[in-house]
């Protein structure tokens, strides 16, 4: 039996495998775009949380408290609710609430606070003696951040990016419930609403493969950074 008849026998409801392929592409585009923006926003936010905490280089308890409150509120809202609440904001930012463009703003707003907390935790693990040595040599706060904190915490930050990327895969799947596109959209429209369970099996399998690939790549990067 050739591949096409075998696939039809195993998954009789899937007539268009090109749609599955397009769902994979859409999921990867949402993941790549939202992860890049999440790192760009979450990294400085995590550094701000670290620097302004009590006992740190630029301790400002009120600013830290306000920033931490915003981060905690955004992290407390279930992502599916956050996507719905942010629809007006999403439309204002990108001109649509649907598809890849409509999915990226809520993905970034939902994931950036999560990533910022992971960055803050990684920076807290840098040995205080290293920072004190940089201060003794007259380094400014910016120089300490750029030349000491971020390089020393690079393996932890790489691990944080891996964890965030995997979380974003789950978020993109949930986005299918409101027409965000991708594999989650196919699983919801065909697997849940139309009772075509083979669509659900295939999309879940592909999401598992994607998560496993991200985990393996992330672990290899962390291991390589830890050795240097």
N, C-alpha and C positions, 0 to 999 in steps of 0.2 A: 504494500500500500504506500502510495507516494504521500508527500507532506500535506498537500491540500485536502485530500479525502480524509486523512487521519485527523487533521485539525477539525474538519467538519463533524467527524464522528464524535470527537471528544467535547467539542464546544458547538453544538448545533445551532445555537441562537446568534452566534457571531458571524454575520455575513460579510462585514467589512473590516478586515484586519488593519487596513490603512487608518481607520478611525482610532484604533488602539495605538498605532504608531504615532499619530498626531497627538493623542492624549499624553504619551510619554514625552514628546517634544515640548508640549505646553507645560507639563509639570516641571521639566528641567529648566525651561525659561523662567517660570515663576520662582523656582528655587534659586537659580543663579542671580536673578535680578534682586530679589528680596534679601538674599544672604549678603550680597555686596553692600547694599544700602544699610542693612542691619549692622554690619561691622563698622561702616563709616560713621554711623550715629552712635552705636552702642559703645565703641571703644573710648571715645572722648568722654562719654557719659560715665563710664566705669572709672576712668581716671579722675573725673571730677568728684565722684563719690568717695574715692580713696583719699584724695588730697584734702578734702574739706571735713573729713571725719575727725572726731576728737583725738588729739595726740598726734595727728599727722602733719605734713609739711605746711599746709595752708588751712589749718583747722578753722572752720566757720560753721559752728553747730546749727545756726538757723538755716543757712543755705543747704547744708547737708540734710537737715530734717525735711525741708520743703522738697528737695530733689528725691529723697528716699520715699517720701509720701506719694509723689507722682508715680515713681517707678512701681511702688507696691500696689497702688490702685490699678494701674494698667495690667500688672501681672495677676491681679485678683479676678479680673473679668474673664469669664470663659470665652475662648476665641470665637466661637460661633456667634455669641452675643455681641462681641466687640465688632465683628464684621458688619452686623446689622446696624449697630449704633453709629458706626463710622460711615455709613453710606453717603450722607450729605457731604461729609469731608472728602471722601473718595471722589465723588462726582466733581467737587470744586477743584480738586488737585489734578485729576487726569481726564475729566470730561466724560467718564462712564463709570458705571458700577459693576460692569460685567467683564468677563474675559480676563486675559493676563494683566492688562493695564489696571483693571478694576480690582484685581486681587492683591497687587503688590503693596499699595499703601497700608491696608490693614495688616498684611503680613509683617511689614516693617515695624509698624506701631506696636504690634503684639509681641514681636520677637526682640526688638532693641532693648527694652527694659530687662528682659530675661538675660540677654547677653551681657548687659552692663553689670549686673550683679555677679555674673561669673568672672568678668574681668576684675571687678573689685576684689573678689576672693583670691584670684591669682596674684594680684599685686600685694595683698596682705601677707602672702607667703614668702615674699622677698626678704632675705635676711636683713634686719635693721643695721647690722654692722657695715654692710655694703653701702647703705645710704649715708651712714655717719661718715664713712671714709670719703665719699664724694663731697659731703658738706664741708669736711675739714680741708679739702683742696679748693674750696671756694666756688663750687659749682652752683649755678642758679637752680631754681625749682624746675624750669623747663629743661635744663641740661640733665638734671637728675632723672626726670621722666623719660627723656629721649634716649639717654645713654646708659642709664642704670636700670630703672624700673621695667621698662618695656623689654629690653634684651634679657634681663634676668627672668622675667615672667613669660617669655615667649612660648615655652612648651605648654604652660598652663593656658595661655590664650589660644594656642592651637587646639588644645583639647576642648576649650569653650566653644570655638567655632564649629568643631565637629558635633558637639552636643546640640548646638543651636541649629545646625543644618538638618540634623535628624528631627528635631522638633518642628522645623519648618515643613518637612515632608508631611508630617501629620496635619499641620495647619492647611497645606495646599489641598489635602484630601477632604478636609472639612469644608473648604471653600467651594467644593462641588455642589453643596447643598443650596448655594445661592447663585449658581451659574458662573462660578469662577473659571470653569474649564479644567482641562487636565484629567488625570486618571480618576480623581475623586468625583468629578462631574459624571464620567461614564459609569462609575460604580453606583452613583445615586440615581441617575436617570434610567439606566437599563437594569442594574442589579436590584435596586430597591423598589423603584416605582413600577417597573415593568415585570418584576419577578423573573428576570433572566439571570439565574444564579451563575451561569458560566461567565458572564461579564464580571460578576463580583469576584469569582475565583481568580480570573486572569489579572484583574487590576490589583487585587490584594497581593498576589504573587509578585507582580512587577514592583509594587511598593516595597515589599520585603527585600527584593534583590537590590533596589536602590539604597535602602537603609544599610544593608550589609556592606555594599560597596563604599558608602560614605564612612562607615565605621572602620573598615580595613584601611582605607586611604588616610583617614585621620590618625589612626594609631601609628601608622608608619611615619607620618610627618612628626608626630609628638616624640617618637623614639629617636628619630634623627636629630631633632632639635635638642633633646635631653643629653645627647652625647657630646655636644659642642659647648 
